[in-house]
Amino acid sequence: MNKKSLSERDICTKFITPSLVAAGWDLDTQIREEVGFTDGRIYVRGKIHARGAKKRVDHILYYKPNIPLAIIEAKDNNHTVGAGMQQALGYAKPLDVPFVFSSNGDGFLFHDKTVKSGPIETELPLDAFPSPEKLWQKYKAFKGINDEIESLVAQDYFSDGSTRSPRYYQQIAINRAVEAIARSEGNNRHLLVMATGTGKTYTAFQIIYRLWKSGLKKRILFLADRTALIDQTVRGDFRHFKDAMTVIKHKQIDTAYNIYLALYQGLSDNNDADAYKQFSPEFFDLIIVDECHRGSAREDSKWREILEYFKGATHIGLTATPKETKEISSSEYFGEPLYTYSLKQGIDDGFLAPYKVIKVTLDIDAEGWRPPKGFKDKDGREIEDRLYNRTDFDRHLVVEERRHIVAQKITDFLKGSDRFSKTIVFCVDIEHAEGMRKELANANADLVAVNSKYVMQITGDNEEGKRHLDAFISPTELYPVIATTSKLMTTGVDAQTCKLIVLDSNIGSMTEFKQIIGRGTRINEDFGKHYFTIMDFRNVTALFADKEFDGDPVRVKEFSENDDIADADDETDDKPVTDVITGDEIDFPEAEKPDVSIDGDPTAPERRRKVTVNGVEVTVIKERVQYMGNDGKIITESLRDYTRKSVRIAYASLDDFLTSWNLADKKRAIVDELEQQGVIFAALNEEIGSAFDPFDLICHVAYERKPLTRKERAEQVKKRDYFTKYGDLARRVIAALLDKYADDGGLDFENPEIIRLDPLSKLGSPVEIIRAFGGKSTYEAAIHALTDELYKAA
């Protein structure tokens, strides 16, 4: 056997895997080959989407299922034994694996991250690969796992017999939590930070299951602050707890269960009759706080009161948005996160949906509105003479024309995409949500006439709307389509098919902003949800440029134990927040009272009086589409500047680009590469013109070269009479290809399937067409020549 002639896959099958089996690794339970651990980022081109490549590793080795110890990156035998090491180390970091191997079939290069002294990399012959037990003992020493807690750390995951298993980041979060709790070391507070839509509840379920089945934790309390969160949890992953689980309702306590779910409001009454006191302080040994940013870090919060009562238990906080300000700190209570999986990581991995932003600027928002002298409201009262701006509208002053134009812009967008795209409209308060429901109903009167639930108000005080919340978030339910809300749907609503998020509220809290964006980040490919759009009427998306957006939480809380933080606001910082357009300090609305009763008995907040006016002319003065760049952040510079910078990173000069383009066997490969580097051709076509193909867009935007339209390029080729040497059928095929190029810009001339499609299929069968060129090789040469002729300098 000539090893040099074998493929990389052959090396794995014939040399690496047999070495692993000989070392004692079980082929069925401990070895996985060709493991794709991401889904591949979703790229959006106009209304078309495509997935990028998955990240794959050749081998992952497990001590037990979901407890990975090592990865192996293989290369063919024309490479050195260590040629795959840098690539393997790049995979090992996100996978949180301490043992890394590279191999070319001759042996292994072993990189040991647990080494404290001596060489970190050593070469091993094929017959000296470490056994599972040897790596497990090294892993235990590295992680501080002694023999007493080994069985706890190695406790099996839950499996329902299906193919479902934790994603790699969930696996890391679960394992780190179980290991930290098993070690204890005097610390019983832990924090996990995972972006909305990445499966925090499933992660919590597996943590609870493993700790419960191991016997380390016997009674567990899962705390949330909204009915929807409890309902979703019970019906979802927690359903596997079956008769061991109960939901605490009506403050009725039954101590016969192992797993308890409760609203913290349902356990506390602001008096001595708090329901949680019916349990002894030692009853629970594990408490998980879902959405722990929503007040649990505050000294006076009910979360804190309950946690202090059960202070002997282990406390785990789960959140997508840890709150870290001078007044409120999640890490102050729970400690630094055991693990963080961010929105950017989720989008890069293809587990979360990318997004684009449509910013709509209204004249009265940008310039303010001052009532003419003697101007009266709808009740006949004269309006106070002052300049009203964005922070006043819908909080103090209702301008009916403004609401009308917002509703119309939303409707126009849906008409241009899909009028049955699930949409959430975030409003200033309940009255605003009610008013926008009416405006959207009028703007969509045809669909409302078919079903009155096309638009619904879903707020804390509206029982009818709340009854339809489950239908809104269900992918299989058509109605409601549009939901107007203020605070109720900012968190804990698993809206898998939400494709449009409308921001018409003054949001100054980064925590709340992240939660709102999270309503759209879930992917549901079965129902056509791959990306979403944010329509911003209040310049809220300026927060994308904030360094805190999607960054690691930085603890900046600075006060002593004697400082009073009782007056710290629950949702926003006390420091002033300035509107980036007007320079005015934002006057934040009062928070909507949350849905606090699991029995559906909310108390509606008292309505404050607003001034309502009409007869005010409102116009759109600017509308701009912004896209997400390759770094996961919204592009804030001009599209042309962003494109120029992105292209020149890959091709420093026009000559560099032209050389690569002319040498490329398939031009589409260069276009795909540039798209993965962040160039958004669909947006460039919208801004510069749809008549240009990617080649001319790049040359024009990046290198200031005059572009030619596709039609102009096709006509130039026809004028050169380059293809007169071919017969009649061959010339008609080339003419048809040029016409197709001029019409829709198809670049895939090299794709052999093109001869089976219109218009070529009408000219003859594939065999007839190839024969007209003199055979397959001459047909392919003609196609290459055609692409070369198309892109010759004008």
C-alpha positions, 0 to 999 in steps of 0.5 A, a space after each residue: 500500500 502506498 500511504 502517500 496516495 491515500 486520502 485524508 479519510 483513508 488515513 483516518 479509517 486505515 490508521 488512526 481509528 485502528 490505533 484508537 481501538 487498540 488503545 482501548 477506545 470503544 468505537 460505538 460509545 467513545 469515538 465520533 468521526 467527522 463531527 460537525 459541531 456548528 450548523 454553518 452561519 446563515 448568509 442572506 442575499 436580498 431575500 435569499 439565504 444560504 448556509 456557510 460550511 459547518 465547522 468539522 473535526 475529524 475525531 472527538 473522543 469521549 470518556 462517556 457520551 457528552 463528556 469529551 476529552 480529546 480531538 484529533 485532526 487528520 491530514 494525508 500522508 503528504 503532510 507532516 505528523 503535526 501539520 494539523 495541530 494549529 487547526 486542531 487547537 483552533 477547534 479545541 478552544 470553542 469545544 473546551 477540550 484539553 487534549 489535542 492530537 494531529 496525525 498523518 497516519 505515521 504517528 501522533 503529535 500530542 498537545 496536552 493543555 494540562 501540563 504544568 511543567 515540561 514539554 506541552 507537545 510530544 510525538 507518539 508512535 501509532 501504537 502508543 495512543 493514550 487509553 481512555 482511562 489515562 486521559 480521564 485521570 489527567 482530566 480529573 487532576 486538571 479539573 480538580 475532580 477527586 475520587 469522591 465526586 467522580 461518579 457525580 461528574 460522570 453521571 449520565 445525561 438524560 436521553 429520550 431515545 431520540 437522536 437529540 443531544 446537547 449542542 457543543 456549547 450546551 454541553 460545556 455549560 452543563 459539564 462546567 456547572 455539574 463539575 463546579 457544584 460537585 467540587 463545591 469548594 465553599 461556593 454555592 452561587 454560579 452564573 451561566 450566560 447564554 444568548 436568547 434562543 440558545 436553549 437555556 431551559 434545556 441546559 437547565 433541565 440536563 443540569 437538574 437531571 444529572 444532579 438529581 439522578 446522582 443523588 447530590 441534589 434531591 429537591 430542586 426549585 426552578 424560579 421564574 418571573 412570568 407565567 409564559 416562562 413557567 408554562 413553556 418550561 413545563 410543556 417543554 424539556 421539563 415534561 420528562 420529570 413527569 410525576 416528580 415535578 409540580 408547579 406551585 399554584 395558589 400558594 398551595 405547598 405540597 412537599 411530596 415532590 422533587 422538582 418544583 416550578 414557581 413564579 417568585 411573585 407566587 411565593 412572596 406576598 410582601 407580608 409574613 404569609 409568604 408562601 415560600 416560608 411554608 418550606 423549611 430553609 433546608 428543604 431545597 438543595 438547588 435553586 435555578 433562577 431563570 432570567 436572573 437579570 430581572 432583579 435578582 441581583 438587587 438587595 431588596 428584590 423578592 428573588 434575593 429574599 427567597 434566595 437568602 431564605 434558602 441560602 444553604 442551597 446551591 443557586 444557579 443564575 441563567 440569563 442572556 443579559 447579565 446586568 452589570 452597572 454601578 448600581 446592579 451586578 449579577 456577578 456580585 451575587 452569582 460570581 463571574 460566569 462559569 460560561 458565556 455563549 454570546 449572540 455573536 457566537 450563536 450567529 457565527 455558528 448558525 444556531 441563531 438568525 442574522 438580522 438587518 435593520 431598517 431605520 425610519 426617521 420621521 421629521 417630527 422625531 428628528 426636528 421636534 414639533 412645536 405647536 402653533 400658537 393657540 393649537 388645541 388638543 382633541 379635547 379642546 385644551 390649548 397645548 403647552 407651547 414648547 418643543 416636543 421630541 421623540 421622547 415625548 411622543 406616545 408618552 406625554 403627547 399622542 400625535 395621531 398622524 405619527 401613529 398612522 405613518 408608523 402603521 403604514 410603514 410596517 404594513 408597506 414592509 409586510 406587503 413587500 415581503 410576506 403579510 403573514 410574517 409574525 411581527 412584534 411591535 414594541 410600544 412605549 406603554 399599554 395605551 400606545 400598544 392599544 392605539 397601534 393595534 387600532 392603526 395597524 388594523 385600519 392599515 390592514 383592513 382587508 386581512 382583519 376583515 378575514 380574521 379579526 385576530 390578524 392584529 392583537 394587543 398582547 399586554 399585561 392588562 389584556 386578558 384576551 390578548 394574553 390568551 392568544 400569546 401561545 397561538 402567536 408563538 406557535 409556528 403552526 398557528 396562523 393568527 395572530 400575525 401582528 402583536 403590539 406590546 410594551 413590556 410583556 413580550 420583551 423576555 421569555 417569549 419563544 417566538 420561533 417564527 418572528 420575522 419582524 421586530 418593530 421598535 417604536 419605544 424609547 429603550 435606553 437599557 442595554 439589557 432590555 434591548 438585548 432581550 427584545 432583539 432576542 425575540 427574533 434570533 431563533 431559527 425555524 427552518 421548517 417554517 421558513 425562518 432563517 433571518 429577521 428584520 428590525 424596523 427602528 423608528 426611535 434610533 434604538 439600534 444606535 445601541 448596536 454601536 455600544 461597546 457593551 452590546 454582545 461583549 463580555 460582561 464587565 463588572 463596574 459595581 463600586 460601593 461598600 456593603 453599607 451603601 444603599 442600592 434600594 432605589 436602583 431602578 430595576 430595568 435601567 441605570 440611574 445615570 442619564 441616557 442621552 438621545 444620540 440624535 437630539 442630545 436630549 436626556 431621555 425621559 423613560 416611561 414607567 415599566 408595564 406591570 408584569 404578568 405576575 399571576 400564574 392564575 391569570 389575575 393581573 392588576 392593570 397599572 393606572 393610566 396616566 393622562 396623555 395629550 392627543 392631537 391631530 392635524 399635524 403633518 408628519 413625513 418620512 425624511 430618511 429611510 436606511 437599510 443597515 446590514 450585519 457585518 461579518 463581525 456580527 455587528 451592524 454596519 454603521 459606516 456607509 455601505 460603499 465604505 464598508 464594502 471598499 474596506 472589506 474587499 481591499 482586505 482580500 485584494 489590496 489593489 485592482 490588479 490583485 483582484 483582476 488577477 485572481 478573477 481571471 485565474 479563477 476556474 469558477 467566478 462564483 467561488 470569488 463572489 462566495 468568498 467575498 460574501 463570507 468576508 462581509 460583502 453584501 451584493 444584494 445591498 450594493 445592487 439596491 444602492 448602485 443598480 440591479 443592472 450590474 454584476 458582482 464583478 463591476 460592483 467590486 471594481 466600481 466601489 472598491 477601486 473606482 472603476 467605471 462599471 458596465 451593465 450586464 447588457 453592455 458586456 454581453 453586447 461587447 462580446 457579440 460585437 467581437 464575433 469571437 465565436 464565429 468559428 462554431 457552427 449554427 447550434 453552438 453559436 445559438 447556445 452562446 447567444 442564449 447564454 449571453 442573453 441569460 447573463 444580460 437578463 439575470 446575471 447568472 455567473 454559473 456558466 461552468 455548471 454542467 447542469 446549465 444545459 438542462 435549463 431554459 433557454 438552452 434546453 429548448 435548443 437541444 438535448 445535453 448530448 446534442 449541445 455538447 456534440 455541437 461544440 465537438 465534444 465535452 472538452 471543447 464545450 468546456 473550453 468554449 464556456 471558459 472562453 465565454 467568461 473570459 470574453 465577458 470580463 475583458 477590459 472595455 
